[in-house]
Amino acid sequence: MTSGLGDATPIDVDRGVPFAAPGGATLRLDLYRPGRPRGSPAGTDPAAARRAAVVLVPGRDWRSPDRGQWARYALDLAERGYVCAVPAYRGSDAATFPAQVRDLKAAVKWLRARGGDIGIDPARIGAFGHGAGAHLAVLAALSAGGDELAPRATAFAESTREGAAAASDALAAVVGVAGTYALEHQPETDALVALLGGDREAEPEAWKRASPSTYLGADGADSPPPVLLLHGEDDDVVPPMGSELFYDLLEARDAPADCVVAADAGHDVHETQRAFVLEWTAGFLDRHLR
């Protein structure tokens, strides 16, 4: 399928591409790839060049991730020259943590292993998410390279297993919008309890492993990638103070980070102030992935 308006660069959209099958359940992703601009010579297809890629992570309280959530953002970023992938992952109704972050890392590994076929520069893969998707994106970025949250080799189809399992899960930049990053400061919501299989008293290790803040210490990546945190000032679902406190933790670790709070915006800042989120996200990715 090809999407595009007017004289803009057409976008090739491949929906439902299988990338992993943990426990026998096939996981699929949607790919958005910039095509050849209309009117350009047939022999000069920029899609053949290696492009930076962005993994857009669905949210919805970790329960029922919907790939269609990020279709508009994926098209917009693809118009700017990024290959975009929107992967599914097992929701908390089907599997508890760490299944969700393992599935996300499996998508990153698959993209890196298939980079030559898809036209991706394996050194320039970033991630973006809102809410639960922001939590998973930042967690995946900060825990890259570790074994504890890595997907099992058997999660990949035999045809791609060897390359994908051996590929790095590193992310070169990450954007989190209205996310939860320091679980030690978060209330025990129903969504978090469902994700982690119990409350703090019942599952203390799961709460620790699921917190991105845990990986700013010895358990994390040696060099955290650049992180952009966006939040709505009036967010009453995940208060913006959480992003501001996490930004302070990143600063203390000397990690490259930015935190921007949008006035007159709530938890749905990605919808009500879409231009704000898109421009900050695109500018940040351009600086760190171009």
C-alpha positions as CSV (number, residue, x, y, z in Angstrom):
1,M,0.0,0.0,0.0
2,T,1.3,3.5,-0.9
3,S,0.1,6.6,1.0
4,G,0.9,10.2,0.3
5,L,-0.7,13.6,-0.6
6,G,-0.1,15.9,-3.5
7,D,3.6,16.2,-4.4
8,A,4.8,14.9,-1.1
9,T,7.0,11.9,-0.9
10,P,4.8,8.8,-1.2
11,I,5.0,6.4,1.8
12,D,5.1,2.6,1.3
13,V,3.0,1.0,4.0
14,D,3.3,-2.7,4.8
15,R,0.9,-3.8,7.5
16,G,1.0,-6.9,9.6
17,V,4.6,-8.0,9.0
18,P,5.5,-10.9,11.3
19,F,8.6,-10.3,13.4
20,A,8.4,-12.8,16.3
21,A,6.3,-15.5,17.8
22,P,7.0,-15.8,21.5
23,G,5.1,-18.8,23.0
24,G,3.7,-19.5,19.5
25,A,1.8,-16.2,19.3
26,T,2.7,-14.3,16.2
27,L,3.6,-10.7,16.7
28,R,3.3,-8.3,13.8
29,L,4.4,-4.8,13.0
30,D,3.5,-2.1,10.5
31,L,6.3,-0.6,8.3
32,Y,6.2,2.9,6.9
33,R,8.9,3.6,4.3
34,P,9.6,6.7,2.3
35,G,9.4,6.0,-1.4
36,R,10.8,7.9,-4.4
37,P,9.5,11.5,-4.5
38,R,7.0,12.1,-7.3
39,G,8.7,13.6,-10.3
40,S,12.2,12.4,-9.4
41,P,14.2,10.3,-12.0
42,A,13.4,6.6,-11.8
43,G,17.0,5.7,-11.2
44,T,17.4,7.9,-8.1
45,D,15.4,6.2,-5.5
46,P,16.4,7.5,-2.1
47,A,14.6,4.6,-0.4
48,A,17.6,2.5,-1.5
49,A,19.8,4.4,0.8
50,R,20.1,3.5,4.5
51,R,17.8,5.6,6.5
52,A,17.3,6.3,10.2
53,A,14.4,4.3,11.7
54,V,11.9,5.1,14.5
55,V,10.0,2.4,16.5
56,L,6.7,3.9,17.6
57,V,5.5,1.9,20.7
58,P,1.7,1.7,21.4
59,G,0.5,2.3,24.9
60,R,-3.1,1.8,26.3
61,D,-2.1,0.8,29.8
62,W,0.1,-2.1,28.6
63,R,-3.2,-4.1,28.2
64,S,-4.2,-3.9,24.6
65,P,-1.6,-2.2,22.4
66,D,-3.1,-1.0,19.1
67,R,-0.7,-0.5,16.1
68,G,-3.2,1.9,14.5
69,Q,-2.6,4.3,17.4
70,W,0.5,5.7,15.7
71,A,-0.5,5.6,12.0
72,R,-0.6,9.4,11.7
73,Y,2.6,10.0,13.5
74,A,4.3,7.2,11.5
75,L,3.2,8.8,8.3
76,D,4.4,12.2,9.4
77,L,7.8,11.0,10.4
78,A,8.1,8.9,7.2
79,E,7.4,12.1,5.3
80,R,10.5,13.5,7.0
81,G,12.6,10.6,5.8
82,Y,12.4,8.1,8.6
83,V,11.5,4.4,8.2
84,C,8.9,3.9,10.9
85,A,7.9,0.6,12.6
86,V,4.9,0.2,14.8
87,P,5.1,-3.2,16.6
88,A,2.6,-5.1,18.6
89,Y,3.5,-6.7,21.9
90,R,1.8,-9.1,24.3
91,G,-0.6,-7.1,26.5
92,S,-0.7,-7.6,30.2
93,D,-4.0,-9.5,29.9
94,A,-2.0,-12.2,28.0
95,A,1.4,-12.1,29.8
96,T,3.0,-10.2,32.7
97,F,6.3,-8.3,32.6
98,P,8.9,-8.6,31.2
99,A,7.0,-10.0,28.1
100,Q,6.2,-6.5,26.9
101,V,9.7,-5.1,26.8
102,R,11.1,-8.4,25.5
103,D,8.7,-8.1,22.6
104,L,9.7,-4.5,21.9
105,K,13.4,-5.5,22.0
106,A,12.6,-8.4,19.6
107,A,11.2,-5.8,17.1
108,V,14.4,-3.7,17.4
109,K,16.6,-6.8,16.9
110,W,14.5,-7.9,13.9
111,L,14.7,-4.4,12.3
112,R,18.4,-4.3,12.8
113,A,18.9,-7.8,11.3
114,R,16.7,-7.0,8.3
115,G,18.1,-3.5,7.9
116,G,19.7,-4.3,4.5
117,D,16.4,-5.4,3.1
118,I,14.4,-2.6,4.6
119,G,16.8,0.2,3.9
120,I,17.7,0.9,7.6
121,D,21.0,2.1,9.0
122,P,21.4,-0.2,11.9
123,A,23.3,2.4,13.9
124,R,20.4,4.9,13.7
125,I,17.4,3.3,15.3
126,G,15.4,5.3,17.8
127,A,12.1,4.9,19.7
128,F,9.0,6.9,20.6
129,G,6.0,6.2,22.8
130,H,3.2,7.7,24.9
131,G,2.1,6.6,28.3
132,A,2.7,2.8,28.6
133,G,4.6,3.0,25.3
134,A,6.8,5.7,26.7
135,H,7.7,3.6,29.7
136,L,8.6,0.6,27.5
137,A,10.6,2.7,25.0
138,V,12.7,4.3,27.7
139,L,13.1,1.0,29.6
140,A,14.3,-0.7,26.4
141,A,16.7,2.1,25.7
142,L,18.3,2.2,29.1
143,S,18.5,-1.6,29.6
144,A,20.0,-2.3,26.2
145,G,22.7,-4.9,26.1
146,G,21.7,-6.7,29.2
147,D,20.5,-10.3,29.3
148,E,17.8,-10.0,31.9
149,L,15.2,-8.3,29.6
150,A,16.5,-9.7,26.3
151,P,14.0,-11.7,24.1
152,R,14.6,-15.4,23.9
153,A,16.2,-16.6,20.6
154,T,13.2,-19.0,20.2
155,A,10.9,-16.0,19.9
156,F,12.1,-15.4,16.3
157,A,11.0,-17.4,13.2
158,E,13.6,-19.9,12.1
159,S,14.2,-17.9,8.9
160,T,15.4,-14.9,10.8
161,R,16.3,-16.5,14.2
162,E,20.1,-16.5,13.8
163,G,20.5,-12.9,12.6
164,A,17.8,-11.4,14.8
165,A,18.8,-13.1,18.0
166,A,22.4,-12.0,17.6
167,A,21.5,-8.4,16.7
168,S,21.9,-5.6,19.2
169,D,18.8,-4.2,20.9
170,A,20.5,-0.8,21.3
171,L,18.5,2.4,20.6
172,A,20.3,5.6,19.5
173,A,17.7,8.0,20.9
174,V,14.3,7.8,22.7
175,V,11.3,10.1,23.1
176,G,8.9,9.5,26.0
177,V,5.5,11.4,26.1
178,A,3.6,11.4,29.4
179,G,5.4,8.2,30.6
180,T,6.1,6.5,33.9
181,Y,9.8,6.2,34.5
182,A,10.5,5.8,38.3
183,L,8.2,3.2,39.6
184,E,9.4,3.7,43.1
185,H,7.5,7.0,43.1
186,Q,4.4,5.7,41.3
187,P,1.1,4.8,43.0
188,E,0.0,1.1,42.7
189,T,-2.5,1.6,39.8
190,D,-4.6,-1.3,38.6
191,A,-2.7,-1.2,35.3
192,L,0.7,-1.5,36.9
193,V,-0.4,-4.3,39.2
194,A,-1.8,-6.2,36.2
195,L,1.5,-5.6,34.3
196,L,3.8,-6.7,37.1
197,G,1.7,-9.6,38.5
198,G,1.1,-8.0,41.9
199,D,1.6,-5.0,44.1
200,R,5.0,-3.9,45.5
201,E,4.8,-6.2,48.5
202,A,4.0,-9.2,46.4
203,E,6.3,-8.6,43.5
204,P,9.1,-6.2,44.7
205,E,11.6,-7.6,42.1
206,A,9.3,-7.1,39.2
207,W,8.6,-3.5,40.2
208,K,12.4,-2.9,40.4
209,R,13.1,-4.6,37.0
210,A,10.3,-2.7,35.3
211,S,11.5,0.8,36.4
212,P,13.6,2.6,33.9
213,S,15.3,4.4,36.9
214,T,16.8,1.1,37.9
215,Y,19.0,1.1,34.8
216,L,20.6,4.4,35.5
217,G,22.8,2.5,37.9
218,A,25.2,-0.4,37.4
219,D,22.4,-2.5,35.8
220,G,22.0,-0.2,32.8
221,A,23.7,0.6,29.6
222,D,27.2,2.0,29.9
223,S,26.3,5.1,27.9
224,P,22.6,6.0,28.0
225,P,21.3,7.3,24.7
226,P,19.8,10.8,24.4
227,V,16.4,11.0,26.0
228,L,13.6,13.5,25.3
229,L,10.7,13.7,27.9
230,L,7.5,15.5,26.9
231,H,4.6,16.0,29.2
232,G,1.4,17.9,29.6
233,E,1.3,20.4,32.5
234,D,-2.2,19.4,33.5
235,D,-1.7,15.6,33.2
236,D,-3.8,14.1,36.1
237,V,-3.1,10.5,35.0
238,V,0.6,10.6,35.1
239,P,1.7,13.9,36.8
240,P,4.5,15.8,35.0
241,M,6.6,15.9,38.1
242,G,7.5,12.3,37.3
243,S,9.2,13.3,34.0
244,E,10.9,16.2,35.8
245,L,12.3,14.0,38.5
246,F,13.4,11.4,36.0
247,Y,15.1,14.2,34.0
248,D,17.0,15.1,37.2
249,L,18.2,11.5,37.5
250,L,19.4,11.5,33.9
251,E,21.2,14.8,34.5
252,A,22.9,13.3,37.5
253,R,24.1,10.4,35.4
254,D,25.4,12.9,32.8
255,A,23.0,11.4,30.2
256,P,22.0,13.7,27.3
257,A,18.4,14.6,28.1
258,D,15.7,17.3,27.6
259,C,12.4,17.7,29.4
260,V,9.7,19.9,28.0
261,V,6.3,20.5,29.7
262,A,3.5,21.8,27.5
263,A,1.1,24.4,29.0
264,D,-2.6,23.8,28.9
265,A,-2.3,20.1,28.1
266,G,-3.2,16.9,29.8
267,H,-2.3,13.2,29.5
268,D,-3.6,13.3,25.9
269,V,-1.0,15.9,24.9
270,H,0.0,13.8,21.9
271,E,-3.6,14.4,20.5
272,T,-4.5,17.8,21.7
273,Q,-1.1,19.4,21.0
274,R,0.0,17.2,18.2
275,A,2.1,19.9,16.4
276,F,4.0,20.5,19.7
277,V,4.8,16.8,20.2
278,L,5.7,16.2,16.5
279,E,8.0,19.2,16.2
280,W,9.9,18.5,19.4
281,T,10.1,14.8,18.5
282,A,11.2,15.4,14.9
283,G,13.8,18.1,15.9
284,F,15.2,15.8,18.6
285,L,15.4,12.8,16.3
286,D,17.0,14.9,13.5
287,R,19.7,16.0,15.9
288,H,20.6,12.5,17.1
289,L,19.7,10.2,14.3
290,R,20.6,12.1,11.1
